[in-house]
Amino acid sequence: MRAKASRAVMTFSTTADAMALEAAAKEHGLPGRMIPVPSAIDAGCGFAWRCELAERDALLAGAAAHGLAYEGVYEVEMY
């Protein structure tokens, strides 16, 4: 059985912001993948970006370097 682990989850105010991060991630190799917003988080958009907790700083640095908007970053226990 898989165990839950802490993950970094980035939320967005708009779907356009989420899609912009996804495009930049593909182009620039930012860590993570798109997921539906976990029920434990309240966000403006239904999409979130999930990465390993150890990759959180790289994701935040990439978002800042490419001028990407996001709503918040959370630590969430998930599979």
All heavy atoms as a GROMACS GRO file, in nm:
protein
  579
    1MET      N    1   0.084  -0.118   0.000
    1MET     CA    2   0.000   0.000   0.000
    1MET      C    3   0.088   0.125   0.000
    1MET      O    4   0.186   0.133   0.073
    1MET     CB    5  -0.089  -0.001   0.123
    1MET     CG    6  -0.182   0.113   0.130
    1MET     SD    7  -0.291   0.088   0.272
    1MET     CE    8  -0.413   0.206   0.235
    2ARG      N    9   0.053   0.220  -0.082
    2ARG     CA   10   0.129   0.346  -0.087
    2ARG      C   11   0.102   0.428   0.037
    2ARG      O   12  -0.007   0.430   0.091
    2ARG     CB   13   0.085   0.428  -0.209
    2ARG     CG   14   0.126   0.370  -0.338
    2ARG     CD   15   0.092   0.453  -0.457
    2ARG     NE   16  -0.001   0.562  -0.434
    2ARG     CZ   17  -0.059   0.631  -0.530
    2ARG    NH1   18  -0.036   0.602  -0.654
    2ARG    NH2   19  -0.140   0.730  -0.503
    3ALA      N   20   0.205   0.498   0.079
    3ALA     CA   21   0.192   0.585   0.196
    3ALA      C   22   0.183   0.730   0.149
    3ALA      O   23   0.241   0.768   0.048
    3ALA     CB   24   0.311   0.567   0.288
    4LYS      N   25   0.110   0.811   0.224
    4LYS     CA   26   0.103   0.953   0.194
    4LYS      C   27   0.237   1.018   0.229
    4LYS      O   28   0.306   0.974   0.320
    4LYS     CB   29  -0.008   1.022   0.274
    4LYS     CG   30  -0.146   0.988   0.225
    4LYS     CD   31  -0.249   1.070   0.299
    4LYS     CE   32  -0.387   1.044   0.244
    4LYS     NZ   33  -0.487   1.128   0.309
    5ALA      N   34   0.270   1.123   0.156
    5ALA     CA   35   0.392   1.199   0.180
    5ALA      C   36   0.362   1.347   0.162
    5ALA      O   37   0.266   1.384   0.093
    5ALA     CB   38   0.502   1.156   0.084
    6SER      N   39   0.441   1.432   0.223
    6SER     CA   40   0.424   1.576   0.206
    6SER      C   41   0.468   1.617   0.067
    6SER      O   42   0.574   1.575   0.020
    6SER     CB   43   0.507   1.652   0.310
    6SER     OG   44   0.453   1.632   0.438
    7ARG      N   45   0.387   1.697   0.001
    7ARG     CA   46   0.416   1.749  -0.132
    7ARG      C   47   0.396   1.900  -0.129
    7ARG      O   48   0.319   1.952  -0.049
    7ARG     CB   49   0.323   1.691  -0.238
    7ARG     CG   50   0.304   1.543  -0.234
    7ARG     CD   51   0.411   1.471  -0.308
    7ARG     NE   52   0.370   1.331  -0.321
    7ARG     CZ   53   0.453   1.231  -0.312
    7ARG    NH1   54   0.581   1.252  -0.293
    7ARG    NH2   55   0.411   1.108  -0.323
    8ALA      N   56   0.464   1.969  -0.217
    8ALA     CA   57   0.441   2.112  -0.235
    8ALA      C   58   0.332   2.129  -0.340
    8ALA      O   59   0.338   2.067  -0.446
    8ALA     CB   60   0.568   2.182  -0.279
    9VAL      N   61   0.232   2.211  -0.309
    9VAL     CA   62   0.121   2.235  -0.401
    9VAL      C   63   0.107   2.385  -0.422
    9VAL      O   64   0.088   2.460  -0.326
    9VAL     CB   65  -0.011   2.175  -0.346
    9VAL    CG1   66  -0.126   2.207  -0.439
    9VAL    CG2   67   0.002   2.025  -0.327
   10MET      N   68   0.117   2.427  -0.548
   10MET     CA   69   0.104   2.568  -0.586
   10MET      C   70  -0.035   2.590  -0.643
   10MET      O   71  -0.078   2.515  -0.730
   10MET     CB   72   0.211   2.603  -0.690
   10MET     CG   73   0.206   2.746  -0.740
   10MET     SD   74   0.335   2.779  -0.863
   10MET     CE   75   0.475   2.809  -0.756
   11THR      N   76  -0.105   2.692  -0.594
   11THR     CA   77  -0.239   2.723  -0.644
   11THR      C   78  -0.236   2.852  -0.726
   11THR      O   79  -0.141   2.931  -0.718
   11THR     CB   80  -0.339   2.739  -0.528
   11THR    OG1   81  -0.296   2.844  -0.442
   11THR    CG2   82  -0.352   2.609  -0.450
   12PHE      N   83  -0.343   2.873  -0.802
   12PHE     CA   84  -0.352   2.986  -0.894
   12PHE      C   85  -0.486   3.056  -0.880
   12PHE      O   86  -0.586   2.994  -0.848
   12PHE     CB   87  -0.336   2.936  -1.038
   12PHE     CG   88  -0.212   2.854  -1.058
   12PHE    CD1   89  -0.216   2.716  -1.047
   12PHE    CD2   90  -0.091   2.915  -1.086
   12PHE    CE1   91  -0.101   2.640  -1.063
   12PHE    CE2   92   0.024   2.840  -1.102
   12PHE     CZ   93   0.019   2.702  -1.090
   13SER      N   94  -0.486   3.186  -0.910
   13SER     CA   95  -0.610   3.264  -0.908
   13SER      C   96  -0.694   3.237  -1.032
   13SER      O   97  -0.816   3.242  -1.027
   13SER     CB   98  -0.579   3.414  -0.900
   13SER     OG   99  -0.513   3.443  -0.780
   14THR      N  100  -0.626   3.210  -1.144
   14THR     CA  101  -0.697   3.190  -1.271
   14THR      C  102  -0.642   3.068  -1.344
   14THR      O  103  -0.526   3.028  -1.325
   14THR     CB  104  -0.682   3.312  -1.365
   14THR    OG1  105  -0.545   3.321  -1.407
   14THR    CG2  106  -0.725   3.440  -1.296
   15THR      N  107  -0.724   3.013  -1.431
   15THR     CA  108  -0.681   2.902  -1.514
   15THR      C  109  -0.569   2.946  -1.608
   15THR      O  110  -0.477   2.869  -1.636
   15THR     CB  111  -0.801   2.847  -1.596
   15THR    OG1  112  -0.903   2.805  -1.503
   15THR    CG2  113  -0.761   2.728  -1.682
   16ALA      N  114  -0.573   3.069  -1.654
   16ALA     CA  115  -0.468   3.121  -1.743
   16ALA      C  116  -0.332   3.118  -1.673
   16ALA      O  117  -0.231   3.083  -1.735
   16ALA     CB  118  -0.502   3.262  -1.789
   17ASP      N  119  -0.328   3.152  -1.544
   17ASP     CA  120  -0.203   3.146  -1.468
   17ASP      C  121  -0.153   3.002  -1.458
   17ASP      O  122  -0.033   2.976  -1.471
   17ASP     CB  123  -0.221   3.204  -1.328
   17ASP     CG  124  -0.242   3.354  -1.327
   17ASP    OD1  125  -0.208   3.421  -1.428
   17ASP    OD2  126  -0.293   3.405  -1.226
   18ALA      N  127  -0.244   2.908  -1.435
   18ALA     CA  128  -0.206   2.767  -1.426
   18ALA      C  129  -0.149   2.717  -1.559
   18ALA      O  130  -0.046   2.648  -1.562
   18ALA     CB  131  -0.327   2.682  -1.386
   19MET      N  132  -0.214   2.754  -1.669
   19MET     CA  133  -0.168   2.710  -1.801
   19MET      C  134  -0.033   2.774  -1.837
   19MET      O  135   0.052   2.710  -1.900
   19MET     CB  136  -0.271   2.744  -1.908
   19MET     CG  137  -0.405   2.673  -1.891
   19MET     SD  138  -0.394   2.494  -1.901
   19MET     CE  139  -0.431   2.449  -1.733
   20ALA      N  140  -0.011   2.898  -1.792
   20ALA     CA  141   0.117   2.964  -1.817
   20ALA      C  142   0.230   2.892  -1.743
   20ALA      O  143   0.338   2.872  -1.799
   20ALA     CB  144   0.110   3.110  -1.774
   21LEU      N  145   0.204   2.850  -1.621
   21LEU     CA  146   0.307   2.776  -1.548
   21LEU      C  147   0.334   2.641  -1.613
   21LEU      O  148   0.448   2.600  -1.627
   21LEU     CB  149   0.270   2.755  -1.401
   21LEU     CG  150   0.388   2.689  -1.328
   21LEU    CD1  151   0.456   2.786  -1.235
   21LEU    CD2  152   0.347   2.565  -1.259
   22GLU      N  153   0.229   2.574  -1.657
   22GLU     CA  154   0.247   2.444  -1.723
   22GLU      C  155   0.332   2.459  -1.850
   22GLU      O  156   0.423   2.379  -1.874
   22GLU     CB  157   0.112   2.381  -1.757
   22GLU     CG  158   0.126   2.243  -1.817
   22GLU     CD  159  -0.007   2.176  -1.840
   22GLU    OE1  160  -0.100   2.243  -1.890
   22GLU    OE2  161  -0.017   2.057  -1.808
   23ALA      N  162   0.305   2.561  -1.928
   23ALA     CA  163   0.383   2.585  -2.051
   23ALA      C  164   0.529   2.615  -2.018
   23ALA      O  165   0.620   2.562  -2.081
   23ALA     CB  166   0.321   2.699  -2.131
   24ALA      N  167   0.552   2.698  -1.917
   24ALA     CA  168   0.688   2.732  -1.877
   24ALA      C  169   0.760   2.609  -1.821
   24ALA      O  170   0.880   2.592  -1.844
   24ALA     CB  171   0.686   2.844  -1.773
   25ALA      N  172   0.688   2.526  -1.749
   25ALA     CA  173   0.749   2.404  -1.693
   25ALA      C  174   0.799   2.313  -1.803
   25ALA      O  175   0.909   2.259  -1.795
   25ALA     CB  176   0.648   2.332  -1.604
   26LYS      N  177   0.719   2.298  -1.908
   26LYS     CA  178   0.760   2.214  -2.021
   26LYS      C  179   0.880   2.275  -2.093
   26LYS      O  180   0.973   2.205  -2.130
   26LYS     CB  181   0.644   2.196  -2.118
   26LYS     CG  182   0.536   2.105  -2.065
   26LYS     CD  183   0.422   2.091  -2.162
   26LYS     CE  184   0.312   2.003  -2.103
   26LYS     NZ  185   0.196   1.993  -2.189
   27GLU      N  186   0.877   2.405  -2.112
   27GLU     CA  187   0.983   2.473  -2.186
   27GLU      C  188   1.114   2.482  -2.108
   27GLU      O  189   1.222   2.469  -2.165
   27GLU     CB  190   0.937   2.614  -2.226
   27GLU     CG  191   1.037   2.688  -2.312
   27GLU     CD  192   0.986   2.824  -2.358
   27GLU    OE1  193   0.863   2.847  -2.356
   27GLU    OE2  194   1.070   2.907  -2.394
   28HIS      N  195   1.104   2.504  -1.977
   28HIS     CA  196   1.224   2.531  -1.897
   28HIS      C  197   1.257   2.421  -1.797
   28HIS      O  198   1.348   2.438  -1.715
   28HIS     CB  199   1.208   2.664  -1.823
   28HIS     CG  200   1.184   2.779  -1.915
   28HIS    ND1  201   1.281   2.831  -1.998
   28HIS    CD2  202   1.072   2.853  -1.938
   28HIS    CE1  203   1.232   2.930  -2.068
   28HIS    NE2  204   1.104   2.946  -2.034
   29GLY      N  205   1.183   2.312  -1.800
   29GLY     CA  206   1.214   2.199  -1.713
   29GLY      C  207   1.185   2.220  -1.565
   29GLY      O  208   1.256   2.167  -1.480
   30LEU      N  209   1.080   2.297  -1.534
   30LEU     CA  210   1.043   2.316  -1.394
   30LEU      C  211   0.983   2.186  -1.340
   30LEU      O  212   0.914   2.115  -1.412
   30LEU     CB  213   0.943   2.430  -1.379
   30LEU     CG  214   0.987   2.567  -1.427
   30LEU    CD1  215   0.876   2.669  -1.407
   30LEU    CD2  216   1.114   2.611  -1.358
   31PRO      N  217   1.008   2.154  -1.213
   31PRO     CA  218   0.960   2.027  -1.157
   31PRO      C  219   0.810   2.028  -1.131
   31PRO      O  220   0.751   2.131  -1.103
   31PRO     CB  221   1.037   2.017  -1.026
   31PRO     CG  222   1.062   2.159  -0.986
   31PRO     CD  223   1.084   2.233  -1.116
   32GLY      N  224   0.750   1.909  -1.142
   32GLY     CA  225   0.612   1.891  -1.102
   32GLY      C  226   0.517   1.860  -1.216
   32GLY      O  227   0.559   1.836  -1.329
   33ARG      N  228   0.388   1.861  -1.178
   33ARG     CA  229   0.282   1.833  -1.276
   33ARG      C  230   0.151   1.896  -1.230
   33ARG      O  231   0.133   1.925  -1.111
   33ARG     CB  232   0.264   1.683  -1.295
   33ARG     CG  233   0.214   1.610  -1.172
   33ARG     CD  234   0.208   1.459  -1.197
   33ARG     NE  235   0.163   1.388  -1.078
   33ARG     CZ  236   0.037   1.354  -1.054
   33ARG    NH1  237  -0.059   1.386  -1.139
   33ARG    NH2  238   0.004   1.289  -0.945
   34MET      N  239   0.060   1.915  -1.324
   34MET     CA  240  -0.071   1.974  -1.296
   34MET      C  241  -0.161   1.869  -1.231
   34MET      O  242  -0.162   1.753  -1.273
   34MET     CB  243  -0.134   2.023  -1.426
   34MET     CG  244  -0.255   2.109  -1.407
   34MET     SD  245  -0.217   2.273  -1.342
   34MET     CE  246  -0.134   2.347  -1.480
   35ILE      N  247  -0.237   1.913  -1.129
   35ILE     CA  248  -0.334   1.827  -1.061
   35ILE      C  249  -0.458   1.910  -1.031
   35ILE      O  250  -0.453   2.033  -1.034
   35ILE     CB  251  -0.277   1.769  -0.929
   35ILE    CG1  252  -0.246   1.881  -0.829
   35ILE    CG2  253  -0.157   1.679  -0.955
   35ILE    CD1  254  -0.217   1.833  -0.688
   36PRO      N  255  -0.571   1.844  -1.000
   36PRO     CA  256  -0.686   1.918  -0.948
   36PRO      C  257  -0.651   1.971  -0.809
   36PRO      O  258  -0.572   1.910  -0.736
   36PRO     CB  259  -0.797   1.814  -0.938
   36PRO     CG  260  -0.749   1.695  -1.014
   36PRO     CD  261  -0.600   1.702  -1.019
   37VAL      N  262  -0.707   2.083  -0.770
   37VAL     CA  263  -0.680   2.138  -0.637
   37VAL      C  264  -0.728   2.038  -0.531
   37VAL      O  265  -0.842   1.995  -0.534
   37VAL     CB  266  -0.752   2.273  -0.616
   37VAL    CG1  267  -0.737   2.322  -0.474
   37VAL    CG2  268  -0.697   2.377  -0.712
   38PRO      N  269  -0.640   2.000  -0.438
   38PRO     CA  270  -0.681   1.910  -0.330
   38PRO      C  271  -0.792   1.973  -0.246
   38PRO      O  272  -0.796   2.095  -0.227
   38PRO     CB  273  -0.553   1.893  -0.246
   38PRO     CG  274  -0.442   1.929  -0.337
   38PRO     CD  275  -0.498   2.034  -0.430
   39SER      N  276  -0.879   1.890  -0.192
   39SER     CA  277  -0.993   1.941  -0.114
   39SER      C  278  -0.950   2.015   0.012
   39SER      O  279  -1.027   2.096   0.065
   39SER     CB  280  -1.087   1.827  -0.078
   39SER     OG  281  -1.018   1.729  -0.002
   40ALA      N  282  -0.829   1.992   0.058
   40ALA     CA  283  -0.780   2.060   0.179
   40ALA      C  284  -0.745   2.206   0.154
   40ALA      O  285  -0.721   2.281   0.248
   40ALA     CB  286  -0.656   1.986   0.232
   41ILE      N  287  -0.742   2.248   0.027
   41ILE     CA  288  -0.701   2.384  -0.009
   41ILE      C  289  -0.815   2.455  -0.078
   41ILE      O  290  -0.884   2.399  -0.162
   41ILE     CB  291  -0.579   2.380  -0.105
   41ILE    CG1  292  -0.461   2.311  -0.039
   41ILE    CG2  293  -0.541   2.521  -0.148
   41ILE    CD1  294  -0.345   2.289  -0.132
   42ASP      N  295  -0.834   2.583  -0.045
   42ASP     CA  296  -0.932   2.668  -0.113
   42ASP      C  297  -0.854   2.757  -0.210
   42ASP      O  298  -0.763   2.828  -0.169
   42ASP     CB  299  -1.007   2.753  -0.010
   42ASP     CG  300  -1.116   2.836  -0.073
   42ASP    OD1  301  -1.176   2.790  -0.172
   42ASP    OD2  302  -1.141   2.946  -0.022
   43ALA      N  303  -0.888   2.749  -0.339
   43ALA     CA  304  -0.815   2.826  -0.440
   43ALA      C  305  -0.912   2.886  -0.539
   43ALA      O  306  -1.023   2.838  -0.557
   43ALA     CB  307  -0.714   2.737  -0.511
   44GLY      N  308  -0.867   2.992  -0.608
   44GLY     CA  309  -0.950   3.061  -0.705
   44GLY      C  310  -0.973   2.982  -0.832
   44GLY      O  311  -1.070   3.002  -0.903
   45CYS      N  312  -0.883   2.891  -0.862
   45CYS     CA  313  -0.888   2.812  -0.985
   45CYS      C  314  -0.892   2.665  -0.946
   45CYS      O  315  -0.846   2.627  -0.839
   45CYS     CB  316  -0.762   2.846  -1.066
   45CYS     SG  317  -0.718   2.732  -1.194
   46GLY      N  318  -0.943   2.581  -1.031
   46GLY     CA  319  -0.953   2.437  -1.001
   46GLY      C  320  -0.827   2.358  -1.026
   46GLY      O  321  -0.823   2.238  -1.003
   47PHE      N  322  -0.722   2.424  -1.075
   47PHE     CA  323  -0.596   2.356  -1.103
   47PHE      C  324  -0.489   2.394  -1.003
   47PHE      O  325  -0.488   2.506  -0.951
   47PHE     CB  326  -0.545   2.392  -1.243
   47PHE     CG  327  -0.632   2.342  -1.354
   47PHE    CD1  328  -0.711   2.430  -1.426
   47PHE    CD2  329  -0.636   2.208  -1.387
   47PHE    CE1  330  -0.792   2.386  -1.529
   47PHE    CE2  331  -0.718   2.162  -1.489
   47PHE     CZ  332  -0.796   2.251  -1.561
   48ALA      N  333  -0.397   2.302  -0.979
   48ALA     CA  334  -0.283   2.326  -0.891
   48ALA      C  335  -0.162   2.258  -0.953
   48ALA      O  336  -0.175   2.170  -1.039
   48ALA     CB  337  -0.308   2.271  -0.751
   49TRP      N  338  -0.043   2.297  -0.909
   49TRP     CA  339   0.081   2.236  -0.956
   49TRP      C  340   0.144   2.166  -0.837
   49TRP      O  341   0.163   2.225  -0.732
   49TRP     CB  342   0.174   2.344  -1.011
   49TRP     CG  343   0.291   2.288  -1.083
   49TRP    CD1  344   0.417   2.271  -1.034
   49TRP    CD2  345   0.294   2.242  -1.218
   49TRP    NE1  346   0.498   2.217  -1.130
   49TRP    CE2  347   0.425   2.198  -1.244
   49TRP    CE3  348   0.198   2.233  -1.318
   49TRP    CZ2  349   0.462   2.146  -1.367
   49TRP    CZ3  350   0.236   2.183  -1.440
   49TRP    CH2  351   0.366   2.140  -1.465
   50ARG      N  352   0.174   2.038  -0.854
   50ARG     CA  353   0.230   1.959  -0.745
   50ARG      C  354   0.373   1.919  -0.778
   50ARG      O  355   0.403   1.881  -0.891
   50ARG     CB  356   0.149   1.833  -0.727
   50ARG     CG  357   0.198   1.745  -0.612
   50ARG     CD  358   0.143   1.609  -0.623
   50ARG     NE  359   0.253   1.524  -0.668
   50ARG     CZ  360   0.250   1.393  -0.672
   50ARG    NH1  361   0.142   1.329  -0.639
   50ARG    NH2  362   0.354   1.324  -0.710
   51CYS      N  363   0.461   1.929  -0.679
   51CYS     CA  364   0.597   1.878  -0.694
   51CYS      C  365   0.643   1.821  -0.561
   51CYS      O  366   0.576   1.837  -0.459
   51CYS     CB  367   0.693   1.987  -0.744
   51CYS     SG  368   0.729   2.118  -0.626
   52GLU      N  369   0.754   1.752  -0.564
   52GLU     CA  370   0.811   1.699  -0.442
   52GLU      C  371   0.852   1.816  -0.352
   52GLU      O  372   0.891   1.922  -0.401
   52GLU     CB  373   0.932   1.611  -0.473
   52GLU     CG  374   0.898   1.488  -0.557
   52GLU     CD  375   0.797   1.396  -0.492
   52GLU    OE1  376   0.803   1.377  -0.368
   52GLU    OE2  377   0.711   1.343  -0.564
   53LEU      N  378   0.843   1.796  -0.224
   53LEU     CA  379   0.875   1.901  -0.129
   53LEU      C  380   1.019   1.951  -0.148
   53LEU      O  381   1.046   2.070  -0.138
   53LEU     CB  382   0.854   1.850   0.013
   53LEU     CG  383   0.824   1.952   0.121
   53LEU    CD1  384   0.709   2.045   0.082
   53LEU    CD2  385   0.792   1.882   0.251
   54ALA      N  386   1.110   1.861  -0.180
   54ALA     CA  387   1.251   1.897  -0.201
   54ALA      C  388   1.270   1.986  -0.324
   54ALA      O  389   1.372   2.054  -0.336
   54ALA     CB  390   1.336   1.772  -0.213
   55GLU      N  391   1.171   1.987  -0.416
   55GLU     CA  392   1.180   2.066  -0.539
   55GLU      C  393   1.109   2.201  -0.528
   55GLU      O  394   1.106   2.278  -0.623
   55GLU     CB  395   1.122   1.987  -0.656
   55GLU     CG  396   1.195   1.858  -0.684
   55GLU     CD  397   1.126   1.773  -0.788
   55GLU    OE1  398   1.001   1.764  -0.787
   55GLU    OE2  399   1.198   1.714  -0.871
   56ARG      N  400   1.054   2.229  -0.412
   56ARG     CA  401   0.975   2.352  -0.392
   56ARG      C  402   1.054   2.479  -0.426
   56ARG      O  403   1.005   2.566  -0.496
   56ARG     CB  404   0.927   2.358  -0.247
   56ARG     CG  405   0.846   2.480  -0.212
   56ARG     CD  406   0.801   2.473  -0.066
   56ARG     NE  407   0.718   2.586  -0.034
   56ARG     CZ  408   0.762   2.695   0.029
   56ARG    NH1  409   0.887   2.704   0.068
   56ARG    NH2  410   0.680   2.794   0.054
   57ASP      N  411   1.175   2.490  -0.376
   57ASP     CA  412   1.255   2.610  -0.401
   57ASP      C  413   1.287   2.627  -0.549
   57ASP      O  414   1.285   2.739  -0.600
   57ASP     CB  415   1.384   2.606  -0.318
   57ASP     CG  416   1.357   2.623  -0.169
   57ASP    OD1  417   1.249   2.673  -0.133
   57ASP    OD2  418   1.444   2.586  -0.089
   58ALA      N  419   1.312   2.517  -0.620
   58ALA     CA  420   1.339   2.524  -0.764
   58ALA      C  421   1.214   2.571  -0.838
   58ALA      O  422   1.224   2.651  -0.932
   58ALA     CB  423   1.384   2.389  -0.817
   59LEU      N  424   1.098   2.525  -0.796
   59LEU     CA  425   0.972   2.568  -0.859
   59LEU      C  426   0.949   2.717  -0.835
   59LEU      O  427   0.916   2.791  -0.928
   59LEU     CB  428   0.855   2.487  -0.803
   59LEU     CG  429   0.717   2.527  -0.852
   59LEU    CD1  430   0.705   2.509  -1.004
   59LEU    CD2  431   0.609   2.447  -0.780
   60LEU      N  432   0.967   2.762  -0.711
   60LEU     CA  433   0.947   2.904  -0.680
   60LEU      C  434   1.047   2.992  -0.755
   60LEU      O  435   1.011   3.099  -0.805
   60LEU     CB  436   0.958   2.927  -0.530
   60LEU     CG  437   0.844   2.867  -0.446
   60LEU    CD1  438   0.874   2.881  -0.298
   60LEU    CD2  439   0.712   2.932  -0.482
   61ALA      N  440   1.172   2.948  -0.763
   61ALA     CA  441   1.273   3.025  -0.837
   61ALA      C  442   1.238   3.032  -0.985
   61ALA      O  443   1.250   3.139  -1.047
   61ALA     CB  444   1.411   2.961  -0.818
   62GLY      N  445   1.191   2.922  -1.041
   62GLY     CA  446   1.151   2.922  -1.182
   62GLY      C  447   1.032   3.012  -1.208
   62GLY      O  448   1.027   3.084  -1.307
   63ALA      N  449   0.934   3.009  -1.119
   63ALA     CA  450   0.816   3.095  -1.133
   63ALA      C  451   0.857   3.242  -1.128
   63ALA      O  452   0.811   3.323  -1.209
   63ALA     CB  453   0.713   3.064  -1.025
   64ALA      N  454   0.947   3.276  -1.036
   64ALA     CA  455   0.993   3.415  -1.025
   64ALA      C  456   1.075   3.456  -1.147
   64ALA      O  457   1.057   3.566  -1.200
   64ALA     CB  458   1.075   3.433  -0.898
   65ALA      N  459   1.162   3.368  -1.192
   65ALA     CA  460   1.249   3.399  -1.306
   65ALA      C  461   1.170   3.423  -1.435
   65ALA      O  462   1.212   3.502  -1.520
   65ALA     CB  463   1.349   3.287  -1.327
   66HIS      N  464   1.055   3.358  -1.447
   66HIS     CA  465   0.976   3.370  -1.569
   66HIS      C  466   0.851   3.456  -1.551
   66HIS      O  467   0.764   3.459  -1.639
   66HIS     CB  468   0.940   3.230  -1.621
   66HIS     CG  469   1.063   3.147  -1.650
   66HIS    ND1  470   1.150   3.176  -1.751
   66HIS    CD2  471   1.114   3.041  -1.586
   66HIS    CE1  472   1.249   3.090  -1.750
   66HIS    NE2  473   1.230   3.007  -1.650
   67GLY      N  474   0.841   3.526  -1.438
   67GLY     CA  475   0.731   3.619  -1.414
   67GLY      C  476   0.595   3.552  -1.408
   67GLY      O  477   0.496   3.610  -1.452
   68LEU      N  478   0.589   3.433  -1.350
   68LEU     CA  479   0.463   3.358  -1.344
   68LEU      C  480   0.387   3.388  -1.215
   68LEU      O  481   0.445   3.389  -1.106
   68LEU     CB  482   0.493   3.208  -1.354
   68LEU     CG  483   0.566   3.167  -1.482
   68LEU    CD1  484   0.618   3.025  -1.470
   68LEU    CD2  485   0.475   3.182  -1.601
   69ALA      N  486   0.258   3.413  -1.229
   69ALA     CA  487   0.174   3.446  -1.114
   69ALA      C  488   0.117   3.319  -1.052
   69ALA      O  489   0.081   3.224  -1.122
   69ALA     CB  490   0.060   3.536  -1.158
   70TYR      N  491   0.110   3.318  -0.919
   70TYR     CA  492   0.045   3.209  -0.847
   70TYR      C  493  -0.018   3.266  -0.722
   70TYR      O  494   0.016   3.375  -0.677
   70TYR     CB  495   0.143   3.095  -0.815
   70TYR     CG  496   0.262   3.135  -0.731
   70TYR    CD1  497   0.257   3.125  -0.593
   70TYR    CD2  498   0.379   3.182  -0.790
   70TYR    CE1  499   0.365   3.162  -0.515
   70TYR    CE2  500   0.487   3.219  -0.713
   70TYR     CZ  501   0.480   3.208  -0.575
   70TYR     OH  502   0.588   3.245  -0.499
   71GLU      N  503  -0.110   3.190  -0.665
   71GLU     CA  504  -0.186   3.237  -0.549
   71GLU      C  505  -0.116   3.202  -0.417
   71GLU      O  506  -0.106   3.285  -0.328
   71GLU     CB  507  -0.325   3.172  -0.554
   71GLU     CG  508  -0.426   3.230  -0.460
   71GLU     CD  509  -0.564   3.173  -0.487
   71GLU    OE1  510  -0.581   3.050  -0.482
   71GLU    OE2  511  -0.654   3.254  -0.513
   72GLY      N  512  -0.069   3.079  -0.406
   72GLY     CA  513  -0.005   3.036  -0.282
   72GLY      C  514   0.067   2.903  -0.302
   72GLY      O  515   0.046   2.834  -0.401
   73VAL      N  516   0.150   2.867  -0.205
   73VAL     CA  517   0.219   2.740  -0.206
   73VAL      C  518   0.196   2.674  -0.070
   73VAL      O  519   0.217   2.738   0.034
   73VAL     CB  520   0.370   2.755  -0.233
   73VAL    CG1  521   0.440   2.620  -0.232
   73VAL    CG2  522   0.393   2.826  -0.365
   74TYR      N  523   0.154   2.549  -0.070
   74TYR     CA  524   0.115   2.478   0.051
   74TYR      C  525   0.188   2.345   0.061
   74TYR      O  526   0.225   2.287  -0.040
   74TYR     CB  527  -0.037   2.450   0.051
   74TYR     CG  528  -0.118   2.575   0.033
   74TYR    CD1  529  -0.152   2.620  -0.094
   74TYR    CD2  530  -0.160   2.649   0.143
   74TYR    CE1  531  -0.226   2.738  -0.112
   74TYR    CE2  532  -0.234   2.765   0.126
   74TYR     CZ  533  -0.267   2.808  -0.001
   74TYR     OH  534  -0.339   2.923  -0.018
   75GLU      N  535   0.203   2.298   0.182
   75GLU     CA  536   0.254   2.162   0.206
   75GLU      C  537   0.133   2.075   0.238
   75GLU      O  538   0.060   2.103   0.333
   75GLU     CB  539   0.352   2.164   0.323
   75GLU     CG  540   0.420   2.032   0.344
   75GLU     CD  541   0.524   2.036   0.454
   75GLU    OE1  542   0.592   2.139   0.470
   75GLU    OE2  543   0.537   1.934   0.525
   76VAL      N  544   0.112   1.972   0.156
   76VAL     CA  545  -0.007   1.889   0.168
   76VAL      C  546   0.034   1.743   0.172
   76VAL      O  547   0.118   1.698   0.094
   76VAL     CB  548  -0.101   1.912   0.047
   76VAL    CG1  549  -0.225   1.825   0.058
   76VAL    CG2  550  -0.141   2.058   0.037
   77GLU      N  551  -0.027   1.667   0.263
   77GLU     CA  552  -0.007   1.522   0.269
   77GLU      C  553  -0.092   1.459   0.160
   77GLU      O  554  -0.214   1.477   0.158
   77GLU     CB  555  -0.049   1.467   0.406
   77GLU     CG  556   0.043   1.504   0.518
   77GLU     CD  557   0.170   1.421   0.518
   77GLU    OE1  558   0.164   1.300   0.491
   77GLU    OE2  559   0.276   1.480   0.543
   78MET      N  560  -0.028   1.388   0.068
   78MET     CA  561  -0.102   1.324  -0.041
   78MET      C  562  -0.022   1.208  -0.097
   78MET      O  563   0.094   1.191  -0.065
   78MET     CB  564  -0.138   1.425  -0.150
   78MET     CG  565  -0.020   1.497  -0.210
   78MET     SD  566  -0.058   1.639  -0.317
   78MET     CE  567  -0.214   1.606  -0.385
   79TYR      N  568  -0.087   1.128  -0.180
   79TYR     CA  569  -0.022   1.014  -0.244
   79TYR      C  570   0.062   1.058  -0.360
   79TYR      O  571   0.043   1.159  -0.419
   79TYR     CB  572  -0.125   0.912  -0.292
   79TYR     CG  573  -0.198   0.844  -0.178
   79TYR    CD1  574  -0.328   0.878  -0.146
   79TYR    CD2  575  -0.134   0.748  -0.101
   79TYR    CE1  576  -0.394   0.817  -0.041
   79TYR    CE2  577  -0.200   0.687   0.004
   79TYR     CZ  578  -0.329   0.722   0.032
   79TYR     OH  579  -0.395   0.662   0.136
   0.00000   0.00000   0.00000
